[in-house]
């Protein structure tokens, strides 16, 4: 019976668990009253009460509100990376995006903030975030952090920290925090120079700090009284104390007067962890629900409450010390051993192009039973492993670096895990290895071309550049009729804009983008033709992503639901709208209606020259996209062949029998054409057959001659045609 009860507890929701336990408790009491002695009676009660206590934890979400207000943007010095990175730490922050599409520049800011914080987290620690780009009323960002009460000390911990300390992964399907970013705010990325105070990168750094536990849980109720979490105080609350020595750990939600007095200080501050200026937190004498006890008063703090002058991609030491005191410095590794490499310092940063030898250092005895595992994250997901049982581990130089996942800094992050026996005891430790690579230009394109203000025979150009492995970009512009080379330079990391002014429009121009580091360089060249050679029509659409979306497939009628569609992301410059057709290289200004799949498809600009379109699905057709503006229509994109995106084996098998199944109308065109009672075939067809739904062949002909359907009985028939290149095309028709 005990086993049955515990099994229910693991598989039901928290509330259902409680109700079921109380039900079993009542049943158990009745049963034991009749059949069991008193000892068994008491034992069951104790087991049930212990189980209820263990599994009665509930997640409580606490909301923080962030408002962006920053003077300067973020720059990355050469010292920022080694300051952040250590061989003894390096966690993972996973992000799931929901809501509206986030512009690329803002995603870059989010990724930068995510990587900054992950460098400070413990090895194997992780944080799961859900980010929604959505409409908010008056807030820039709302951060909802999941808290869970720890039974051993009665304090509530951020879910990610609770998981790190306890090793309890029972809440694996829960988000550690939900961040809602206001899509109505005119954000800038926060990288580099920008007069806009709404900088996303430094704001996101604060938000992730919240998710890791920085900031008090105090709120004000409708009566104006201050209270903490319903489950009690948070682990951060427990560290706060006042100038006179009063500690928040001594207060609770029943002490209304004391809480009101404690949180509203005449001196406008309290302390957290230590009584020193850098550890003061903002506590104004008039309580502010969004600010009070949630920010530092130190201008050098990453969590400062006022306007900030952001400069580097690092977190200040005081903030890290405070978070470590919450429990983030917890480690399961045995501190009596340490992984070492003679040619790598404590940062764990090394070249990916050289082999490295690692060994175990200990002063406590002799190690045996060596087990090494090195995990390399792959670009497409998963890991590649190196395993060894030797006393020393050799990590070879890497080839095919493009297959591995790269950080924003352009590095490969590998984890070395060791386990062995020391004095008859199992020991283990981990090492965060950061392998540096040559820099790479990930993307470069002209985003703006406008006539110069003084002379419209010259143009001003803006070039967007996304890059990794360096913090600097050098750019050069060469003009056909000038011996001078124009230059530009940027020290904005990851994503920047290069500008060239007064480029002669009468001749060709060449723009060279160059990034370099101590391992090498990368260049990207953009050729810009003279004005008389420039076509003002849109550029050829480039397919970036194609997804086939449907709800169900009817195997009786052999068709997808009416909402089956392709969701396509494409890149196209100078496009005002789009045309979707079933043919390529055709004069789209004329032509017949059957060639058009969609003349005015709905589309969304997702940032820059990226567009998202939705196109209805049909079998056995090729889909081409054309950009359009007032000057004309572009050449066609590469094709999408509809059937190639069907992955379900059962559907593929059905389609092999009827690969273009639909009711055929007279205006349709293709290899098999139905017009009134006549079926005609393209010259590419070499043989045809007609069968009923039972598979009985009615007509079979080794030619492409027309077939008359006038004398056929009413019903469904399957027409099969084989092309000269042996492609089988099947259509189901209804007469």
Buried (B, 14 or more C-beta within 10 A) or exposed (E): EEEEBEEBBEEBEEEEBBEBBEEBBEEBEEBBEEEBEEEEBEEBBEBBEEBBEEBBBEBBBBBBBBBBBBEBBBBBBEEBBBBBBBBBBBBBBEBEBEBBBBBBBBBBBBBBBBBBBBBBBBBBBBBBBBBBBBEBEEBBBBBBBBBBBBEEEEBBBBBBBBBBBBEBEEBEEBBBBBBBBBBEBEBBBBBBEBEBBBBBBBBBBBBBBBBBBBBBBBBBEEEEBBBBBEBBBBBBBBBBBBEEEBBBEEBBBEEBEBBBBBBBBEEBBBBBBBEEEBBBBBBBEEBBEEBBBBBBBBEEBBBBBEEBEBBBBBBBEBBBBBBBBBBBEBBEBBEBBBBEBEEBEEBBBBBBBEEBEBBBEBEEBEBEEBEBBBBBBEEEEEBEEBEBEEEEBEBEEBEEBEEBBBBBBBBBBBBBBBBBBBEEEEBEBBBBBBBBBBBBBBEBBBBEBEEBEEEEEBBBBBBBBBBBBBBBBBBBBBBEEEEEEBEBEBBBBBBBBBEBBBBBBEBBBBBBBBBBBEBEBBEBEBEBEBEEEEEEBBBBBBBEEBEBEBEEBEEEEBBBEEEBBBEBBBBBBBBEBBBBBBBEEBEBEEEEEBBBBBEEBEBEEBBBBBBBBBBBBBBBBBBBBBBBBEEBBBBBBBBBEBBEBBEEEEBEEBBEBBBBBBEBEEEBBBBBBBEEEEBBBBEBBBBBBBBBEEEEEEBEEEEBEEBEBEEBEEEBBBBBBBBEEEEEBBBBBEE
